[in-house]
Amino acid sequence: MPPVSLTNLFPANFLNDAEIHQSLGEEFSLCDHGNMVFHWADFHETCDAVKESMESNPSLLEDFKKRETSLKQLSLIPVWIKTRSKVHQTTMFDLYQKHILNKTHLLGGIDPFGPLQISFISGSGPYKTLSIAECFNNKTYQDFVLVSLLRGELPKRNFRIRLKSKVLVEYGDKFANAQLINLEQMTTTGLLFSVDADFYNKELSKGPSIRILIDTNLLHSSLNKPLPELKAYLSEHTFNLLYSSRKEDAVECTLAGFSIQSSFDFYKNKKVYLFTSYESLAKNGEVSAKNLKAFVDYTRALVRNHYQRLSDKLKSA
């Protein structure tokens, strides 16, 4: 039986052809320039499907083993972390693993985002002040997550779509100020935004509410389109995806309705991540919340359909 590539999960005109590889790193683009993508690791059903596919796809299995072997090499990189009470000796493998598997308490409760004295030379130094998170490489971190998911070491995820999009937010007295913020993800339950921590602490967080301007009519108009038409339609709006400056698209949200988390990103900038549920959005933007959730549900159905086709193909082969 010939090997089944991940590219068979979606028709070629749905993919960003320049990025097609028979590997675990493939992403499926819903519009040009990767501004809206789905990755198999972002849905528990497709994660299971890929894990099953590795049994009959030599290229996928080889890719998994190469990533696994590469990660094991991190055990050869020693790290010393100096605290007030002691010097902790560990390895880069352990730092990645404990952080990703949420076991940082095994390092004595060290804050992975706080400033620490870290050395890669010896227990006597020299030491440099930085956070554990700043020691991580973006690609290596992603590989660790992929391998951990396929091993069953991480909780499987609900469906989500990743975006490279900016939307306008109004804030301050009578919402007189405006700023672009990043829309990172659309999930089955809500939206994830990110903002610069300094901007959040000094400006955005000062008021009880903000207004988010977001064009959800674009998503509503894309429902029920087959995959090739969906990508073509969304690609027409690649550089202003979901952006709006129209007051009628504004949805007022209380900051108390957001789940807020602060962390370093991989470029050593401090970010604040804000998650709001569709339920919270619906309080002042029922139509917008409905359009957003409907689009996520529709794309999830498309993904299920194509992975089911792959499963049926494997069973009949």
N, C-alpha and C positions, 0 to 999 in steps of 0.2 A: 504494500500500500504506500503510495507516495506521501511525503510529509505534508501536513496541512499548515499553511502559514497563517499568522494572525491577520494578514491582509485579506484573507478570504472571509473574514467576519463582516466586512463592509465592502460594497462595490468600489472599484478603483476611483470613480469620480467623486466619491464621498471623502476620500483621503487626500491629505497633502502629499502628492506623489513624490515630492522631493525628500520627504522624510520617511519613506516606507523602508522598513528593515524587518527581517524575520527575527525579531528579538522581543524581549520583555519590555523594552523601552518605547515601543510604539505608542503614539498618541493618535487619536482620531479627531480630525479637525472638522468643526461644523461651519467654519467660514475661513476665508483666506487669512494668511499671516498668523495662524494659530491663536486668534483672539478669543476663540471659544472652542474648547477641546474637551474630549472625554478620554479618560485612561481606564483600562480594565481594572486597575487597582482601586478605583473609586466606586466600586459597586460589588457587593458580596456575591451576587450571582455570576458576574463575569469573572471574578477572581476564582470561583470554583470551576468555571468553564476552562480558564487558562490552565489551572492546575491539572485538570483532566486531560487537556490537550497535550501537555508535556509528555504524557505516557506514550503518545503515538507520533510526536513531532520531534525528531532528533535535534533540529536547530534550536528549538526552544529549550530543550533539556540541556544542551550544551551551553547555551547562554546562561541559564540558571546556575550551572556548576561553575562557570567562569566567574560570575559575580560572587558566588559563595566563596570560592577560593581566594579571590581578591580581597574580600572582606576579612578573611581569616588572617591575612598578612598584617592587618592592623594590630594583631596581638604582639607583633614584633617591635612595635613603637611604644617605648615606655613613656609615662607621663608622671610628673610629681606635682602635687597640689599642696601648697603650704597654707595651713590655717593657724589660728592662734594656739590651738591645742596640740597639733601634730602635723607631720608631713605624710600625706597619703600617696602611696605609690600604686599606680594602676597602668593601664594601657589604653591606646586610642580605641581599640575594639570594645573594651569595657565601658568607656565613656559613651560611645555611640549606643551600645546595647542598653545600658541602664537608662539613658535619656529617652530613647525611642520606646522602650518597654515600660517607661514610667517607674523605674526602680532607683531613682536618684537617692532615695532614703538609704540605700545600701552604701552610699559614699559619705554617710554621716550627716545627711540632710543638707548637703552643699547646694546652694542656689546655682543652677546652670546658667542663669542669665546675669548674675551679679559679678562684680569685679573680684578676681582671685589672683593669687600669686602662683603662676604656672611655669614649670620648666620642662623642657624636653631633653635636657642635658644630664642632670644628676640631681640627687636629693639635696645637694648643697648649692645648687643653682648653676648659672644665673637664672633668676626668675623674672618673669614679665607679667605685668598686670593686664589681664584680659578675662573674659568670661569663657566658660566651657563651650557655650554655643558658638563663640567666635573661632573655636578650633575646628569646627566642622566644615567639611566641603559639601557643597550643594549636591553634586552628582553622587558622591559616596553616601550621603544621607538618604537620597532617593533609593539607591541600590539596597541599602540596609532595610528600608521600609518594604520594598518589593519582595526581597528574600524572606523577611519576617512574616509577611502576609501569606506567602505560599507555604511556609512552614507551619502556619497556624499559630504563630506566637503573638500576633496582634489581633485585636478585635476586628472583624470584617466591617466594612463601611457601608453606610447607606448611599444611595445614588447621589452623585454630585457632578456638576459641570464646572470646569475651571475657566476663568475669564481673564483677559487683559483688557480691562475697560475702566473708564473713569466717568463718574457721574457727579453732578453738581449738588452741593449741600449748602443750604442757607442756615445761618446761625446768628446768635447774638440778639441784641435788643431789637424787637420787631423784625427779626430775621434780615437785618440790614446788610450783613456780611455774607460773602459767598466764597466757596473754595471747592476745587476738584478733589475728590477722594477716589481711592481704588475700589472697584468691585471685584473681589477675588473669586467668589464661588456662588453658584446657585445650587441649593440642595433641595431635598424633598420637603424640608420643613421651614426653610428661610434663606436669608442672604447673609454672606460674610463680606464685610468691608475691612479695609485697612487704611490707617492714616499715620502720618508722622507723629511720634509721641510728643514732641515739643509743641506742635500745633494743637494736639488734643488737650494737653495739660494746661496750656496758657490761654486757649481760646474756646475750642469746641465744648469742653466740659463745663464751662462757666455758666451756661444757661440750662434750664430744665428740659428744653426741647430743641430739635433741629427739624429742618424740612429737606427731604431728599427728592430731587427732581429726576425722574426716570421714565423713559419712553417704553412702556409695556405694550403699547398698541402694535409695535413692531413684532413682538413675540406672538401676540394674538393673531396677527395676519399670517404668521408662518405655520400655524397649526394645520394638521392634516396634509401638509405637503410631503410628497415622497422625498427620500433622502437627497437625490440630485437637485431637485427644485429647492429644497430647504437650504442647502449649502449655497446655491446660486443667489437665492434671495437674501440671506444673511450677509453674503460677501459684498452686496451692494452698499452695506452700511458698516464695513469693516472698521473705518477710522472714527466712527461716532456711534458705535454699538451701544444702544440703550441711553445714550446721552440726550438730555433735553434741557432747554432753557425756558420752556413754557411754564407759566405759573399753574396752568391747569393740570400739569403732570406732577405737581408738588404733593408729597405725602408727609404730613407732620407726624413726628415720632418723639416720644419722651425718651430721654437718655436712660431713664430707669427701666425702659423696656428692652434695653440691649444687654447682652452678655458681653463683658469686656475682658480682654486678656492682653497683657503686655509681654513682648518678647523681642529679642534681637532677630533680625533676618540674617541672611547669609552674606550680606554686604556690610555687616557691622553697623547698621543703622537701627535705631530703636523704633519699633513700630507698635501701634496699638491696633488690635483686631476687635471689631465690633460685629456681633451677630444679632440679627433681629428675625423673629419668626414671622411667617405670613399672617399669623393670627394677630400679632401686634400691629403689623402694617395695615391690616384690614379695618382697624378701628377708625382710621381717617382716610383710608385709601382702599376701599373694598374691591374696586375694579382692578386696580394695579396688583393687589395681592392675588386675586383670582387669575389674572393673566400670567403672572410669574409662575404660580404653582401649576397651572395647566400646561405651560411650556415644558417645565421639568418633567411632569408626568408623561407628556407626549414623547419627549426624547428618550425617556426611560423605556417606554413601550417599543420604540424603534430599536434600541439596543437589545432588548429581550428577544425581539423577533429575529434579529440577525444572528445572535448567539444560539438561538434555538435551531436555526437553519444549519449552523455549523455542527451542532450536536447531532442532528438528524443525518447529516452527511457522514459524520464519523461512524455512526451506528450502521449505516447502510453500506459502508465501504468494505 
